[in-house]
Amino acid sequence: MHNEFTAIVEQDDAWYIAYCAEVPGANGQGKSSEECLANLREAIALILEYRREESLRALPPDARQELVVIG
């Protein structure tokens, strides 16, 4: 389960489009399935990085951070 996400890929004429149900807003597109999935990977990484940064900015100064690893 570690760093695994579900890509839903569809073909629309000459384009492939994909989204990730686990990460709302993560979408990819490309002329090939491989290009589409590469774009989706990048979108997922950027969204998760942004969400992590935003959540850490909102922490109270006396909050303690602990790393939790799954998988």
C-alpha distances in whole Angstrom, upper triangle without the diagonal:
4,6,5,8,11,14,17,20,24,27,30,33,32,29,25,24,20,18,15,15,12,14,18,21,18,20,21,24,26,29,26,23,22,24,22,18,19,21,18,16,19,19,15,16,19,18,16,18,21,20,19,22,24,22,24,27,28,27,30,32,32,28,26,23,20,17,14,11,7,5
4,6,9,12,15,19,21,25,28,31,34,33,29,26,24,21,19,15,16,13,14,18,20,18,20,21,24,26,29,26,23,21,23,22,18,18,20,17,14,17,18,14,14,17,17,14,16,19,18,17,20,22,21,21,25,26,25,28,30,30,26,24,20,18,14,12,8,6,5
4,7,10,13,16,18,22,25,28,31,30,26,23,21,17,16,13,14,11,12,16,17,15,17,18,21,22,25,23,20,18,20,18,15,15,16,14,11,13,14,10,10,14,14,11,13,16,15,15,18,20,19,20,23,24,24,28,29,30,26,24,21,19,15,13,10,9,8
4,7,10,13,15,19,22,25,28,27,24,20,19,15,14,11,12,10,11,15,17,14,16,16,19,21,24,21,18,17,18,17,13,14,16,13,10,14,14,11,12,15,15,13,15,18,17,17,21,22,21,23,26,27,27,31,32,33,29,27,24,22,18,16,13,11,10
4,6,10,13,16,19,22,25,25,21,18,16,12,10,7,8,7,8,12,13,11,12,13,17,19,22,20,16,16,17,15,11,13,14,10,9,12,12,9,11,14,13,12,15,17,16,17,20,21,21,23,26,26,27,31,33,33,30,28,25,23,20,18,16,13,13
4,6,10,13,16,19,22,22,19,16,14,10,8,6,7,7,9,12,13,11,12,13,15,17,20,18,14,15,16,14,11,13,14,10,11,14,13,11,14,16,15,15,18,20,19,20,23,24,24,26,28,29,30,34,36,36,33,32,28,27,24,22,19,17,16
4,6,10,13,16,19,19,15,12,10,6,6,5,7,9,10,12,12,10,9,9,12,14,16,14,11,12,13,10,8,11,11,8,9,12,12,10,13,16,15,15,19,20,20,21,24,25,25,27,29,30,32,35,37,38,35,34,31,29,26,24,22,20,19
4,7,10,13,16,17,14,10,8,5,5,6,8,11,12,12,13,11,9,10,11,14,16,14,11,13,14,11,10,13,13,10,12,15,14,13,16,18,17,18,21,22,22,24,27,27,27,30,32,32,34,37,40,41,37,37,34,33,30,28,26,23,22
4,7,10,13,13,10,7,6,4,7,9,11,14,14,15,15,12,10,9,9,11,12,11,8,10,11,8,8,12,12,10,13,15,14,15,18,19,19,20,23,24,24,26,29,29,30,32,34,35,36,40,42,44,40,40,36,35,32,30,28,26,25
4,7,10,11,9,6,5,6,9,12,14,17,17,17,16,15,12,11,10,11,12,11,9,12,13,10,11,15,14,13,16,18,17,18,21,22,21,23,26,27,27,29,31,31,32,35,37,37,39,43,45,47,43,43,40,39,36,34,32,30,29
4,6,7,6,4,6,9,12,15,17,20,20,20,19,17,14,12,10,10,9,9,8,12,12,10,12,15,15,14,18,19,19,20,23,24,24,26,28,29,29,32,34,34,35,38,39,40,42,46,48,49,46,46,43,42,39,37,35,33,32
4,6,5,6,7,10,13,17,19,22,22,21,19,18,14,13,10,10,10,11,11,15,14,12,15,17,16,16,20,21,20,21,24,25,25,27,29,29,30,33,34,34,36,39,40,40,43,46,49,51,47,47,44,44,41,39,38,35,35
4,6,8,10,14,17,21,22,26,25,24,22,21,17,15,12,11,10,11,12,16,15,14,17,19,18,19,22,23,22,24,27,27,28,30,32,32,33,36,37,37,39,42,43,44,46,50,52,54,51,51,47,47,44,43,41,39,38
4,7,10,14,17,21,23,26,25,25,23,21,17,14,11,9,6,8,11,13,13,12,15,17,16,17,20,21,21,23,26,26,27,29,31,31,33,35,36,37,39,41,42,43,46,49,51,53,50,50,47,46,43,42,40,38,37
4,6,10,14,17,20,23,22,21,19,17,13,10,7,6,5,7,8,11,10,8,12,14,13,14,17,18,17,20,22,22,23,25,27,28,29,31,33,33,35,37,38,39,42,45,47,49,46,46,43,42,39,38,36,35,34
4,7,10,14,16,19,19,18,17,14,11,8,5,5,6,6,6,9,8,6,9,11,11,11,14,16,15,17,20,20,21,23,25,25,26,29,30,31,32,35,36,37,39,43,45,47,44,43,40,39,36,35,33,31,30
4,7,11,13,16,15,15,13,11,7,6,4,7,9,9,8,11,10,6,9,11,10,9,13,14,13,14,17,18,18,20,22,23,23,26,28,28,29,32,33,34,36,40,42,44,41,40,37,37,34,33,31,29,29
4,7,10,12,12,12,11,8,6,5,6,9,12,11,9,11,10,7,7,10,9,7,10,12,11,11,15,16,15,17,20,20,21,23,25,25,26,29,30,31,33,37,39,41,38,37,34,33,31,29,27,25,25
4,6,9,8,8,8,6,4,6,9,12,15,15,12,14,13,10,9,12,10,7,10,12,9,9,13,14,13,14,17,18,18,20,22,22,23,26,27,28,30,34,36,38,34,34,31,30,28,26,25,23,23
4,6,5,7,8,6,7,9,12,15,18,17,14,15,15,12,10,12,12,8,9,12,10,8,12,13,11,12,16,16,16,18,20,21,21,24,26,26,28,31,34,35,31,31,28,27,25,23,21,19,19
4,6,6,9,8,10,12,15,18,21,21,18,19,19,15,14,16,15,12,13,15,13,11,14,16,13,14,17,18,16,18,21,21,21,24,26,26,27,31,33,34,31,31,28,27,25,22,21,19,19
4,6,9,9,11,14,17,21,24,23,20,20,20,17,15,17,16,12,13,15,12,10,12,14,11,11,15,16,14,15,19,18,18,21,23,23,24,28,30,31,27,27,24,23,21,19,18,15,16
4,6,6,9,12,16,19,23,22,19,19,19,16,14,15,14,10,11,12,9,7,10,11,8,8,12,12,11,13,16,16,16,19,20,21,22,26,28,30,26,26,23,23,21,19,18,17,18
4,6,8,12,15,19,23,22,20,21,20,17,16,17,15,12,13,14,10,9,12,12,9,10,14,13,12,15,17,16,16,20,21,21,23,26,29,31,28,28,25,25,23,22,22,20,22
4,6,10,13,17,20,21,19,20,18,15,15,15,13,10,12,12,8,8,12,11,8,11,13,12,12,15,17,16,17,20,21,21,24,27,30,32,29,29,27,27,25,24,24,23,24
4,7,11,14,18,18,16,16,15,12,11,12,9,6,8,9,5,5,9,9,7,10,12,12,12,15,17,17,18,21,22,23,25,29,31,33,30,30,27,27,24,23,22,21,22
4,7,11,14,15,13,14,12,9,9,10,8,5,9,9,6,8,11,11,10,13,15,15,16,19,20,20,22,24,26,26,29,32,35,36,33,33,30,30,28,27,26,24,25
4,7,11,11,10,10,8,5,6,8,5,4,8,8,7,9,12,12,13,15,17,17,18,21,22,23,25,27,28,29,31,35,37,39,36,36,32,32,29,29,27,26,26
4,7,8,8,10,7,4,7,9,6,7,11,11,10,13,15,16,16,19,20,21,22,25,26,26,28,30,31,33,35,39,41,43,40,39,36,36,33,32,30,29,29
4,5,7,8,5,4,8,9,8,10,12,13,13,15,17,18,19,21,23,23,25,27,28,29,31,33,34,36,38,42,43,45,42,42,39,38,35,34,32,31,30
4,7,8,7,7,11,11,11,13,16,16,17,19,21,21,23,25,26,27,29,31,32,33,35,37,38,39,42,45,47,49,46,46,42,42,39,38,36,34,33
4,5,5,6,9,10,11,12,14,16,17,18,20,21,23,25,26,27,29,31,32,33,35,37,38,40,41,45,47,49,46,45,41,40,37,36,34,32,31
4,6,5,6,9,10,10,12,14,15,16,18,20,21,22,24,26,27,29,30,31,33,35,36,38,40,43,45,46,43,42,39,38,34,33,31,29,27
4,5,5,6,9,10,11,12,14,15,17,18,20,21,23,24,26,27,29,30,32,33,35,37,38,42,43,45,42,41,37,36,33,31,29,27,26
4,6,5,6,9,10,11,12,14,16,17,18,20,21,23,24,26,27,29,30,32,33,35,37,41,42,44,41,40,37,36,33,32,30,28,27
4,5,5,6,9,10,11,12,14,16,17,18,20,21,23,24,26,27,29,31,32,33,35,39,41,43,40,39,35,35,32,31,29,27,26
4,5,5,6,9,10,10,12,14,15,16,18,20,21,22,24,26,27,29,30,32,34,37,39,40,37,36,33,32,29,27,25,24,23
4,5,5,6,9,10,11,12,14,16,17,18,20,21,23,25,26,27,29,31,33,36,38,39,36,35,32,31,28,27,25,24,23
4,5,5,6,9,10,11,12,14,15,17,18,20,21,23,24,26,27,29,31,35,36,38,35,35,31,31,28,27,26,25,25
4,5,5,6,9,10,11,12,14,15,16,18,20,21,22,24,26,27,29,33,35,36,33,33,29,29,26,25,23,22,22
4,5,5,6,9,10,11,12,14,16,17,18,20,21,23,25,26,28,32,33,34,31,30,27,26,23,22,20,19,19
4,5,5,6,9,10,11,12,14,15,17,18,20,21,23,25,27,30,31,33,31,30,26,26,23,23,21,21,21
4,5,5,6,9,10,11,12,14,15,16,18,20,21,23,25,29,30,32,29,29,26,26,23,23,22,21,22
4,6,5,6,9,10,11,12,14,15,16,18,20,22,23,27,29,30,27,27,23,23,20,20,18,18,18
4,6,5,6,9,10,11,12,14,15,17,18,20,22,26,27,28,26,25,21,21,18,18,17,17,18
4,6,5,6,9,10,11,12,14,16,17,19,21,24,26,28,25,25,22,22,20,20,20,20,21
4,5,5,6,9,10,11,12,14,15,17,19,23,25,26,24,24,21,21,19,19,19,19,21
4,5,5,6,9,10,11,12,14,16,17,21,23,24,21,21,17,18,15,15,15,15,17
4,6,5,6,9,10,11,12,15,16,20,21,23,20,20,16,17,15,16,16,17,19
4,5,5,6,9,10,11,13,15,19,20,22,20,20,17,19,17,18,19,20,22
4,5,5,6,9,10,11,13,17,19,21,18,18,16,17,16,16,17,18,21
4,5,5,6,9,10,11,15,16,18,15,15,12,13,12,13,15,16,19
4,6,5,6,9,10,14,15,17,15,15,13,15,14,16,18,19,22
4,6,5,7,9,13,15,17,15,16,14,17,17,18,20,21,24
4,5,5,7,11,13,15,12,13,12,14,14,15,17,19,22
4,5,5,9,10,12,10,11,9,12,13,15,17,19,23
4,6,9,10,13,11,13,12,15,16,18,21,23,26
4,7,9,12,10,13,12,16,17,19,22,23,27
4,6,8,6,9,9,13,15,17,20,22,26
4,6,5,9,11,14,17,19,23,25,29
4,6,9,11,14,17,20,23,26,30
4,7,10,13,17,19,23,25,29
4,7,10,13,15,19,22,25
4,7,10,13,16,19,23
4,7,10,13,16,20
4,6,10,13,16
4,7,10,13
4,7,10
4,7
4
